[in-house]
Amino acid sequence: MPRTRSVTDPEPGSARRTDPRPGVARRTVLAAGVAASASIGTGYALRPTDSQAAPAPAVPPQRRPAVPAARPAAPLAPYTRGTTVASVATAPAGPAYRRLGSGPGWKRVVRDELAGGKTGRAGRRTTLAAFVQLTDLHVTDAQHPLRLEFLRTALPHAWRPHEALTVHGAIALVERVNALRAGPVTGSPLRFVVTTGDNTDNNARNELEWYLTVLSGGRVTPNSGDPRHYEGALGSGLNLYWQPDSTARDAYKQRGFPHLPGFLAAATREVRSPGLRLPWYSTVGNHDSILTGCFGHGDSYLTEFATGARKLFTVTPAEARKLQQAINDGSDPKGLGLRDLLKAHARDLRPVTPDERRAFYTPEEHVRAHLDPAHTGPGPVGHGYTAANLAEGTQYYTFRVSDHVLGISLDTTDAYGTFSGSVGEAQMRWLERTLTAHRDEYVLVFSHYTSRSMPPAQKDPARPDERRYSGADLLALLGRHRNVVAWINGHEHRNRITAHTGGAHPFWEVSTASHIEFPQLARVIELTDNRDGTLSLHTTLIESAAPHRTDHADLGQTGLAALYRELSFNANDGSLKLLGDPGDRNTELLLPKG
């Protein structure tokens, strides 16, 4: 198991990114009054119901008492070790399979589109929040009968040769978070971890169990079906897929992928996760809500197929393109095209071992699993979800970030069955009330979908009278509230940070790359009051604790976690587009406070 330690290093020089646009109006100072603080309390998750969203006492802006920002006792010195400021996984140029090594880190970029930076702020600032964001872990049962790997017949990157190692990679990421000594910029203690969805991949119960165990701690056997025989694409014998245990020259070995005898046995062997040492909160994504992240629940054939004894590995390129198009445009929300494709290939289905653990889980089961005491770990119970979520049938909630900062976790998934996101009318009204009730506090909003991945939505047949809202609608709502500091999300598997100025009050949208596609990152976020009329969001990307350089003879837990990263790099031919620009990675994001 990797052992990583963070040590104090001097901060390297920072680059600066400027925006030629005129400065936006500065927001009013936010300071919670004593009475408001007493009524709100600290350290608990608030029930997502009308009764818990009562407005806080109104205080005229000019009379709001100034309350000192929460300052942790004796913060540690800033540091860079263990972060991408110090070093990142990189590879030399080349046309074929490339091995990774350690390269120079990414400098911190100051972004001042929303407010200008004033000299000396590093010596004045106080910390309001420090935490870690994980997103798009995609813990995967790679042998699940409803994997769509056959799309690779037309779309080379539709299948991931490394997806049998998602558990190993997630554990290594937990190890990295545990090794962080404090916030890299402020040295303040990290208070919690929050996931922003797609924690699982197939919406399968066994994946949900694996994910919860990885984050809370315990032993996981990332295997399903026949425990003695691997029944997924990696062991299919088909040239279309990488066959690590075989000497056959499959399509991937022709690109330089290694022959690794014993890989499949090692990948499905029991592993142990130490679990996060910090409290953690969970946000729902489309892969946690609907079949394969694309199709709504309800078709009995697909429901039975998920736990059944047959699996499809190949289709024609035309069939693959047709199904992918239906996923992209949302024209087949119930997956009827997938059902018909499976039926049309009845003679091509291969036998696999049935496994009830692969059954799809419902939103209620998702919440109930988080509330299971076996998965409490460092807390809190339910990881944000409460009994109220079960009673109300919701998956959104609020939680306490710090004394003067509120966190809001949204459910942006579309249960109707599309790859895109949206927000229902009831949740939008709840969000408006919650932001108003906490107008004297800073607010961080968390969701899976980004503003760009929430187009105008279809109505949910289960709630035909409820309007669904788009990303543009959500941006407009957030922009009406001066207490919103940032909207933090994932889904796109790409680093992207956007300054939003379209509303009355500006804020940042921070989108973080996934942990299944290279570069396999997570993000440390620190919010500071610069005590000069501005706030700063400091974002620092981190990799897992697995070493950059792999040893192909090491098929232990750490060696497989390192291989997970290397395979993901080569799966997309070494593409670096998901890194984003320098200003989307390690940053200081300035915004006006008052």
C-alpha positions as semicolon CSV with decimal commas, in nm:
position;residue;x (nm);y (nm);z (nm)
1;M;0,000;0,000;0,000
2;P;0,148;0,338;-0,094
3;R;0,264;0,559;0,188
4;T;0,262;0,925;0,104
5;R;0,349;1,221;0,321
6;S;0,310;1,590;0,265
7;V;0,586;1,822;0,375
8;T;0,625;2,196;0,383
9;D;0,758;2,331;0,056
10;P;0,793;2,691;-0,058
11;E;0,518;2,803;-0,294
12;P;0,645;2,842;-0,648
13;G;0,579;3,157;-0,841
14;S;0,225;3,217;-0,957
15;A;0,117;3,302;-1,307
16;R;-0,155;3,562;-1,356
17;R;-0,456;3,561;-1,583
18;T;-0,638;3,886;-1,645
19;D;-0,959;3,982;-1,817
20;P;-0,986;4,303;-2,019
21;R;-1,356;4,346;-1,939
22;P;-1,464;4,626;-1,706
23;G;-1,497;4,531;-1,340
24;V;-1,837;4,413;-1,222
25;A;-2,029;4,568;-0,935
26;R;-1,896;4,457;-0,598
27;R;-2,122;4,257;-0,374
28;T;-2,240;4,368;-0,032
29;V;-2,039;4,250;0,265
30;L;-2,172;3,923;0,407
31;A;-2,144;3,876;0,778
32;A;-2,370;3,658;0,985
33;G;-2,509;3,828;1,294
34;V;-2,501;3,666;1,635
35;A;-2,875;3,598;1,633
36;A;-2,862;3,441;1,288
37;S;-2,570;3,222;1,386
38;A;-2,749;3,100;1,694
39;S;-3,062;3,016;1,497
40;I;-2,871;2,834;1,227
41;G;-2,630;2,635;1,442
42;T;-2,333;2,438;1,323
43;G;-2,228;2,087;1,237
44;Y;-2,548;1,931;1,110
45;A;-2,728;1,851;0,788
46;L;-3,049;2,050;0,739
47;R;-3,363;1,871;0,629
48;P;-3,455;1,942;0,265
49;T;-3,818;2,027;0,337
50;D;-4,025;2,343;0,354
51;S;-4,029;2,339;0,732
52;Q;-3,650;2,351;0,749
53;A;-3,614;2,629;0,494
54;A;-3,764;2,909;0,702
55;P;-3,605;3,245;0,622
56;A;-3,338;3,371;0,857
57;P;-3,409;3,698;1,039
58;A;-3,372;3,988;0,798
59;V;-3,095;4,233;0,883
60;P;-3,057;4,557;0,686
61;P;-2,725;4,542;0,497
62;Q;-2,598;4,866;0,647
63;R;-2,654;4,737;1,000
64;R;-2,510;4,391;0,969
65;P;-2,252;4,352;1,244
66;A;-1,908;4,252;1,128
67;V;-1,826;3,905;1,257
68;P;-1,468;3,782;1,232
69;A;-1,422;3,492;0,993
70;A;-1,369;3,153;1,153
71;R;-0,995;3,110;1,204
72;P;-0,857;2,762;1,274
73;A;-0,612;2,742;1,561
74;A;-0,246;2,739;1,467
75;P;-0,271;2,672;1,091
76;L;0,016;2,487;0,933
77;A;0,248;2,650;0,684
78;P;0,143;2,635;0,318
79;Y;0,294;2,350;0,121
80;T;0,293;2,187;-0,223
81;R;0,415;1,831;-0,178
82;G;0,154;1,571;-0,273
83;T;-0,024;1,818;-0,503
84;T;0,000;1,896;-0,873
85;V;0,178;2,220;-0,789
86;A;0,481;2,006;-0,708
87;S;0,464;1,741;-0,983
88;V;0,225;1,564;-1,220
89;A;0,219;1,238;-1,413
90;T;0,350;1,291;-1,763
91;A;0,486;1,091;-2,055
92;P;0,741;1,149;-2,331
93;A;0,613;1,204;-2,682
94;G;0,566;0,896;-2,893
95;P;0,325;0,724;-3,132
96;A;0,258;0,406;-2,934
97;Y;0,190;0,299;-2,574
98;R;0,374;0,534;-2,339
99;R;0,492;0,486;-1,981
100;L;0,430;0,762;-1,731
101;G;0,681;0,936;-1,511
102;S;0,695;1,245;-1,291
103;G;0,697;1,584;-1,457
104;P;0,696;1,946;-1,336
105;G;0,385;2,069;-1,158
106;W;0,138;2,332;-1,269
107;K;0,179;2,687;-1,142
108;R;-0,106;2,860;-0,966
109;V;-0,290;3,106;-1,190
110;V;-0,453;3,417;-1,043
111;R;-0,786;3,489;-1,213
112;D;-0,921;3,837;-1,159
113;E;-1,215;3,856;-1,400
114;L;-1,452;3,923;-1,108
115;A;-1,229;4,132;-0,880
116;G;-0,880;4,273;-0,881
117;G;-0,619;4,129;-0,648
118;K;-0,464;4,359;-0,391
119;T;-0,107;4,323;-0,277
120;G;-0,042;4,183;0,067
121;R;-0,362;3,975;0,079
122;A;-0,171;3,657;0,165
123;G;-0,073;3,812;0,496
124;R;-0,423;3,940;0,574
125;R;-0,649;3,654;0,473
126;T;-0,843;3,431;0,708
127;T;-0,980;3,092;0,612
128;L;-1,354;3,042;0,578
129;A;-1,349;2,685;0,442
130;A;-1,107;2,411;0,333
131;F;-1,218;2,081;0,185
132;V;-1,167;1,825;-0,095
133;Q;-1,389;1,758;-0,396
134;L;-1,397;1,411;-0,553
135;T;-1,597;1,358;-0,869
136;D;-1,683;1,091;-1,124
137;L;-1,514;0,796;-0,954
138;H;-1,725;0,561;-1,170
139;V;-1,668;0,258;-0,947
140;T;-1,743;-0,013;-1,203
141;D;-1,847;-0,377;-1,222
142;A;-1,666;-0,437;-1,551
143;Q;-1,840;-0,775;-1,594
144;H;-2,194;-0,639;-1,570
145;P;-2,420;-0,779;-1,847
146;L;-2,539;-0,431;-1,947
147;R;-2,197;-0,280;-2,007
148;L;-2,204;-0,102;-2,342
149;E;-1,847;-0,193;-2,440
150;F;-1,972;-0,314;-2,780
151;L;-2,004;0,052;-2,884
152;R;-1,631;0,026;-2,943
153;T;-1,701;-0,138;-3,280
154;A;-1,767;0,213;-3,414
155;L;-1,632;0,437;-3,136
156;P;-1,279;0,337;-3,030
157;H;-1,291;0,528;-2,700
158;A;-1,633;0,399;-2,592
159;W;-1,467;0,123;-2,388
160;R;-1,206;0,170;-2,118
161;P;-0,943;-0,105;-2,092
162;H;-0,870;0,007;-1,733
163;E;-1,222;-0,008;-1,590
164;A;-1,159;-0,331;-1,395
165;L;-0,930;-0,122;-1,171
166;T;-1,169;0,154;-1,062
167;V;-1,175;0,028;-0,702
168;H;-0,795;0,022;-0,683
169;G;-0,775;0,375;-0,823
170;A;-1,039;0,506;-0,583
171;I;-0,858;0,356;-0,283
172;A;-0,534;0,524;-0,392
173;L;-0,720;0,854;-0,411
174;V;-0,851;0,802;-0,056
175;E;-0,490;0,741;0,052
176;R;-0,383;1,070;-0,108
177;V;-0,658;1,266;0,066
178;N;-0,567;1,107;0,399
179;A;-0,203;1,206;0,349
180;L;-0,280;1,576;0,294
181;R;-0,169;1,758;0,605
182;A;-0,391;2,066;0,555
183;G;-0,503;2,311;0,290
184;P;-0,205;2,362;0,056
185;V;-0,250;2,741;0,036
186;T;-0,364;2,839;0,384
187;G;-0,237;2,551;0,596
188;S;-0,581;2,535;0,756
189;P;-0,727;2,196;0,849
190;L;-0,931;2,023;0,582
191;R;-1,283;1,985;0,721
192;F;-1,457;1,739;0,488
193;V;-1,471;1,566;0,149
194;V;-1,763;1,600;-0,094
195;T;-1,833;1,387;-0,401
196;T;-2,013;1,544;-0,696
197;G;-2,170;1,238;-0,852
198;D;-2,117;0,941;-1,081
199;N;-1,979;0,755;-0,784
200;T;-2,087;0,432;-0,955
201;D;-2,111;0,345;-1,323
202;N;-2,388;0,095;-1,401
203;N;-2,634;0,205;-1,128
204;A;-2,569;-0,144;-0,982
205;R;-2,609;-0,241;-0,616
206;N;-2,270;-0,409;-0,594
207;E;-2,100;-0,094;-0,725
208;L;-2,282;0,114;-0,465
209;E;-2,160;-0,122;-0,193
210;W;-1,803;-0,100;-0,325
211;Y;-1,811;0,281;-0,342
212;L;-1,947;0,320;0,011
213;T;-1,689;0,076;0,147
214;V;-1,400;0,249;-0,031
215;L;-1,491;0,586;0,124
216;S;-1,591;0,457;0,467
217;G;-1,325;0,187;0,499
218;G;-1,323;-0,189;0,474
219;R;-1,257;-0,480;0,243
220;V;-1,384;-0,498;-0,116
221;T;-1,375;-0,785;-0,363
222;P;-1,428;-0,611;-0,701
223;N;-1,568;-0,921;-0,869
224;S;-1,911;-1,051;-0,966
225;G;-2,061;-1,351;-1,141
226;D;-1,836;-1,658;-1,134
227;P;-1,564;-1,601;-0,870
228;R;-1,336;-1,849;-1,050
229;H;-1,363;-1,716;-1,405
230;Y;-1,355;-1,361;-1,540
231;E;-1,655;-1,305;-1,770
232;G;-1,604;-0,949;-1,894
233;A;-1,452;-0,804;-2,212
234;L;-1,097;-0,833;-2,075
235;G;-1,131;-1,212;-2,073
236;S;-1,352;-1,255;-2,378
237;G;-1,077;-1,364;-2,618
238;L;-1,202;-1,107;-2,869
239;N;-0,946;-0,909;-3,068
240;L;-1,163;-0,599;-3,025
241;Y;-1,065;-0,569;-2,657
242;W;-0,739;-0,577;-2,464
243;Q;-0,672;-0,932;-2,341
244;P;-0,410;-0,877;-2,070
245;D;-0,365;-1,243;-1,970
246;S;-0,340;-1,371;-2,327
247;T;-0,044;-1,368;-2,563
248;A;-0,279;-1,299;-2,856
249;R;-0,202;-0,986;-3,057
250;D;-0,531;-0,808;-2,992
251;A;-0,604;-0,456;-3,116
252;Y;-0,460;-0,305;-2,799
253;K;-0,138;-0,505;-2,790
254;Q;-0,079;-0,393;-3,146
255;R;-0,071;-0,041;-2,998
256;G;0,180;-0,148;-2,732
257;F;-0,047;-0,243;-2,441
258;P;0,132;-0,496;-2,222
259;H;0,082;-0,869;-2,181
260;L;0,027;-0,915;-1,806
261;P;-0,017;-1,278;-1,700
262;G;-0,225;-1,298;-1,384
263;F;-0,383;-0,955;-1,432
264;L;-0,746;-1,069;-1,415
265;A;-0,695;-1,273;-1,098
266;A;-0,515;-0,978;-0,938
267;A;-0,778;-0,725;-1,046
268;T;-1,060;-0,924;-0,886
269;R;-0,875;-1,010;-0,564
270;E;-0,991;-0,867;-0,231
271;V;-0,845;-0,526;-0,145
272;R;-0,863;-0,309;0,163
273;S;-0,949;0,060;0,184
274;P;-0,845;0,264;0,488
275;G;-1,150;0,485;0,432
276;L;-1,146;0,862;0,445
277;R;-1,036;1,014;0,775
278;L;-1,249;1,322;0,710
279;P;-1,628;1,345;0,722
280;W;-1,768;1,310;0,372
281;Y;-2,081;1,407;0,181
282;S;-2,228;1,244;-0,128
283;T;-2,395;1,404;-0,432
284;V;-2,589;1,203;-0,688
285;G;-2,500;1,177;-1,060
286;N;-2,672;1,027;-1,362
287;H;-2,476;0,700;-1,337
288;D;-2,602;0,675;-0,978
289;S;-2,963;0,725;-1,086
290;I;-3,044;0,557;-1,417
291;L;-2,938;0,254;-1,621
292;T;-2,579;0,294;-1,745
293;G;-2,624;0,667;-1,679
294;C;-2,840;0,698;-1,991
295;F;-3,177;0,520;-1,963
296;G;-3,461;0,549;-1,715
297;H;-3,589;0,264;-1,502
298;G;-3,902;0,073;-1,599
299;D;-3,833;-0,174;-1,879
300;S;-3,868;-0,526;-1,736
301;Y;-3,648;-0,687;-2,003
302;L;-3,349;-0,463;-1,920
303;T;-3,409;-0,502;-1,546
304;E;-3,393;-0,882;-1,577
305;F;-3,101;-0,869;-1,820
306;A;-2,890;-0,682;-1,563
307;T;-2,884;-0,978;-1,324
308;G;-2,920;-1,251;-1,587
309;A;-2,711;-1,509;-1,765
310;R;-2,635;-1,345;-2,101
311;K;-2,403;-1,072;-2,225
312;L;-2,343;-0,906;-2,562
313;F;-1,990;-0,820;-2,675
314;T;-2,016;-0,731;-3,046
315;V;-2,254;-0,545;-3,276
316;T;-2,212;-0,390;-3,620
317;P;-2,062;-0,040;-3,645
318;A;-2,394;0,090;-3,779
319;E;-2,580;-0,049;-3,479
320;A;-2,327;0,103;-3,241
321;R;-2,355;0,446;-3,402
322;K;-2,737;0,432;-3,391
323;L;-2,743;0,351;-3,019
324;Q;-2,482;0,616;-2,938
325;Q;-2,681;0,878;-3,129
326;A;-2,993;0,792;-2,928
327;I;-2,792;0,838;-2,609
328;N;-2,649;1,168;-2,726
329;D;-2,979;1,325;-2,830
330;G;-3,194;1,172;-2,556
331;S;-3,442;1,033;-2,806
332;D;-3,473;0,694;-2,634
333;P;-3,507;0,770;-2,260
334;K;-3,626;0,420;-2,164
335;G;-3,358;0,233;-2,361
336;L;-3,601;0,058;-2,593
337;G;-3,343;0,069;-2,869
338;L;-3,095;-0,109;-2,642
339;R;-3,361;-0,367;-2,555
340;D;-3,436;-0,430;-2,922
341;L;-3,064;-0,455;-3,003
342;L;-3,013;-0,721;-2,736
343;K;-3,312;-0,917;-2,862
344;A;-3,192;-0,894;-3,223
345;H;-2,859;-1,045;-3,118
346;A;-3,009;-1,329;-2,913
347;R;-2,787;-1,583;-3,092
348;D;-2,475;-1,376;-3,026
349;L;-2,526;-1,347;-2,650
350;R;-2,261;-1,525;-2,446
351;P;-2,344;-1,710;-2,125
352;V;-2,237;-1,546;-1,799
353;T;-2,306;-1,629;-1,435
354;P;-2,624;-1,464;-1,301
355;D;-2,572;-1,235;-1,003
356;E;-2,850;-1,058;-0,813
357;R;-2,597;-0,811;-0,672
358;R;-2,589;-0,647;-1,016
359;A;-2,950;-0,530;-0,986
360;F;-3,020;-0,162;-1,043
361;Y;-3,078;0,046;-0,733
362;T;-3,353;0,305;-0,696
363;P;-3,316;0,658;-0,555
364;E;-3,470;0,535;-0,230
365;E;-3,219;0,249;-0,209
366;H;-2,940;0,495;-0,285
367;V;-3,033;0,711;0,014
368;R;-3,098;0,412;0,239
369;A;-2,755;0,266;0,163
370;H;-2,587;0,590;0,271
371;L;-2,785;0,579;0,597
372;D;-2,669;0,224;0,672
373;P;-2,457;0,238;0,992
374;A;-2,211;-0,002;0,828
375;H;-2,109;0,285;0,597
376;T;-2,097;0,575;0,843
377;G;-1,716;0,574;0,867
378;P;-1,599;0,916;0,992
379;G;-1,953;1,049;0,943
380;P;-2,185;1,214;0,925
381;V;-2,460;0,951;0,936
382;G;-2,610;0,942;0,587
383;H;-2,326;1,153;0,440
384;G;-2,569;1,440;0,390
385;Y;-2,882;1,235;0,330
386;T;-3,133;1,207;0,612
387;A;-3,453;1,022;0,699
388;A;-3,631;1,327;0,558
389;N;-3,492;1,246;0,214
390;L;-3,647;0,901;0,240
391;A;-3,979;1,044;0,352
392;E;-3,988;1,313;0,082
393;G;-3,834;1,108;-0,200
394;T;-3,556;1,365;-0,255
395;Q;-3,179;1,354;-0,297
396;Y;-3,090;1,717;-0,222
397;Y;-2,993;1,871;0,110
398;T;-2,789;2,137;0,289
399;F;-2,494;2,092;0,524
400;R;-2,269;2,304;0,739
401;V;-1,935;2,387;0,572
402;S;-1,818;2,617;0,852
403;D;-1,962;2,873;1,091
404;H;-2,042;3,121;0,815
405;V;-2,054;2,901;0,504
406;L;-2,344;2,677;0,396
407;G;-2,315;2,389;0,150
408;I;-2,604;2,294;-0,081
409;S;-2,598;1,957;-0,258
410;L;-2,837;1,943;-0,555
411;D;-2,991;1,654;-0,747
412;T;-2,946;1,757;-1,112
413;T;-3,022;1,413;-1,258
414;D;-3,313;1,348;-1,492
415;A;-3,490;1,033;-1,374
416;Y;-3,689;1,031;-1,699
417;G;-3,382;0,889;-1,866
418;T;-3,138;1,112;-2,054
419;F;-2,765;1,172;-2,046
420;S;-2,831;1,542;-1,978
421;G;-2,931;1,702;-1,649
422;S;-3,210;1,926;-1,523
423;V;-3,372;2,043;-1,200
424;G;-3,737;1,999;-1,108
425;E;-3,964;2,284;-1,006
426;A;-3,998;2,171;-0,644
427;Q;-3,619;2,165;-0,600
428;M;-3,577;2,504;-0,767
429;R;-3,828;2,657;-0,527
430;W;-3,653;2,491;-0,234
431;L;-3,319;2,626;-0,354
432;E;-3,458;2,980;-0,385
433;R;-3,598;2,963;-0,032
434;T;-3,277;2,819;0,108
435;L;-3,058;3,087;-0,049
436;T;-3,291;3,357;0,082
437;A;-3,304;3,207;0,431
438;H;-2,923;3,203;0,448
439;R;-2,863;3,539;0,283
440;D;-2,624;3,640;0,563
441;E;-2,392;3,348;0,497
442;Y;-2,169;3,249;0,209
443;V;-2,300;2,957;0,004
444;L;-2,121;2,687;-0,196
445;V;-2,345;2,490;-0,433
446;F;-2,254;2,133;-0,531
447;S;-2,403;1,926;-0,812
448;H;-2,308;1,664;-1,067
449;Y;-2,407;1,841;-1,387
450;T;-2,250;2,162;-1,511
451;S;-2,434;2,464;-1,648
452;R;-2,330;2,352;-1,997
453;S;-2,470;1,998;-1,964
454;M;-2,824;2,093;-1,860
455;P;-3,015;2,186;-2,178
456;P;-3,389;2,259;-2,182
457;A;-3,539;1,936;-2,046
458;Q;-3,831;1,711;-2,128
459;K;-4,099;1,663;-1,865
460;D;-4,082;1,363;-1,637
461;P;-4,382;1,135;-1,711
462;A;-4,394;1,053;-1,338
463;R;-4,449;1,425;-1,269
464;P;-4,616;1,557;-1,586
465;D;-4,722;1,885;-1,423
466;E;-4,374;1,973;-1,295
467;R;-4,153;2,200;-1,499
468;R;-3,787;2,101;-1,547
469;Y;-3,524;2,374;-1,540
470;S;-3,205;2,405;-1,746
471;G;-2,851;2,509;-1,662
472;A;-2,927;2,860;-1,785
473;D;-3,222;2,877;-1,546
474;L;-3,004;2,762;-1,258
475;L;-2,737;3,019;-1,345
476;A;-3,000;3,293;-1,341
477;L;-3,128;3,183;-1,000
478;L;-2,780;3,166;-0,845
479;G;-2,688;3,503;-0,996
480;R;-2,977;3,669;-0,813
481;H;-2,824;3,587;-0,474
482;R;-2,518;3,778;-0,357
483;N;-2,426;3,505;-0,104
484;V;-2,342;3,249;-0,375
485;V;-1,965;3,218;-0,404
486;A;-1,925;2,912;-0,628
487;W;-2,105;2,629;-0,805
488;I;-1,884;2,317;-0,789
489;N;-1,951;2,018;-1,015
490;G;-1,815;1,744;-1,244
491;H;-1,980;1,530;-1,518
492;E;-1,778;1,655;-1,816
493;H;-1,458;1,477;-1,701
494;R;-1,267;1,797;-1,783
495;N;-1,119;2,075;-1,574
496;R;-1,298;2,400;-1,649
497;I;-1,345;2,713;-1,437
498;T;-1,593;2,976;-1,553
499;A;-1,657;3,328;-1,426
500;H;-2,030;3,402;-1,436
501;T;-2,126;3,768;-1,465
502;G;-2,468;3,749;-1,629
503;G;-2,669;3,796;-1,310
504;A;-2,683;4,074;-1,055
505;H;-2,407;3,907;-0,853
506;P;-2,101;3,730;-0,999
507;F;-1,976;3,387;-0,892
508;W;-1,744;3,110;-1,007
509;E;-1,831;2,771;-1,156
510;V;-1,563;2,512;-1,079
511;S;-1,581;2,189;-1,284
512;T;-1,330;1,917;-1,204
513;A;-1,196;1,628;-1,414
514;S;-1,303;1,273;-1,335
515;H;-1,106;1,000;-1,163
516;I;-1,171;0,744;-1,437
517;E;-1,033;0,928;-1,740
518;F;-0,678;1,059;-1,748
519;P;-0,561;1,284;-1,578
520;Q;-0,754;1,121;-1,287
521;L;-0,772;1,418;-1,050
522;A;-0,953;1,555;-0,745
523;R;-0,950;1,913;-0,616
524;V;-0,871;2,082;-0,285
525;I;-1,071;2,404;-0,242
526;E;-0,997;2,677;0,014
527;L;-1,215;2,984;0,062
528;T;-1,054;3,288;0,222
529;D;-1,157;3,637;0,325
530;N;-0,877;3,867;0,208
531;R;-0,992;4,146;0,441
532;D;-0,966;4,398;0,161
533;G;-1,316;4,374;0,014
534;T;-1,245;4,052;-0,176
535;L;-1,270;3,678;-0,131
536;S;-1,048;3,414;-0,289
537;L;-1,122;3,057;-0,388
538;H;-0,795;2,865;-0,405
539;T;-0,817;2,545;-0,610
540;T;-0,541;2,283;-0,604
541;L;-0,560;1,961;-0,804
542;I;-0,433;1,635;-0,658
543;E;-0,362;1,292;-0,804
544;S;-0,398;0,958;-0,628
545;A;-0,120;0,830;-0,404
546;A;-0,019;0,568;-0,662
547;P;0,333;0,623;-0,803
548;H;0,360;0,781;-1,147
549;R;0,593;0,512;-1,276
550;T;0,445;0,165;-1,307
551;D;0,610;-0,170;-1,253
552;H;0,431;-0,417;-1,478
553;A;0,552;-0,701;-1,258
554;D;0,374;-0,550;-0,958
555;L;0,013;-0,668;-0,958
556;G;-0,042;-0,579;-0,594
557;Q;-0,294;-0,318;-0,482
558;T;-0,056;-0,023;-0,526
559;G;0,089;-0,151;-0,851
560;L;-0,258;-0,190;-1,001
561;A;-0,354;0,162;-0,889
562;A;-0,049;0,297;-1,076
563;L;-0,138;0,085;-1,379
564;Y;-0,492;0,225;-1,365
565;R;-0,356;0,573;-1,434
566;E;-0,116;0,457;-1,708
567;L;-0,385;0,257;-1,890
568;S;-0,626;0,551;-1,876
569;F;-0,363;0,774;-2,034
570;N;-0,307;0,533;-2,322
571;A;-0,675;0,446;-2,365
572;N;-0,730;0,792;-2,515
573;D;-0,403;0,789;-2,709
574;G;-0,235;1,020;-2,461
575;S;-0,480;1,305;-2,514
576;L;-0,442;1,593;-2,268
577;K;-0,761;1,781;-2,356
578;L;-0,931;1,690;-2,027
579;L;-0,661;1,877;-1,835
580;G;-0,822;2,205;-1,938
581;D;-0,621;2,525;-1,962
582;P;-0,375;2,640;-1,693
583;G;-0,645;2,871;-1,557
584;D;-0,872;2,570;-1,503
585;R;-0,628;2,384;-1,277
586;N;-0,440;2,534;-0,983
587;T;-0,586;2,877;-0,929
588;E;-0,671;3,168;-0,709
589;L;-1,019;3,289;-0,806
590;L;-1,092;3,640;-0,683
591;L;-1,441;3,781;-0,636
592;P;-1,582;4,090;-0,466
593;K;-1,714;4,072;-0,113
594;G;-1,841;4,423;-0,070
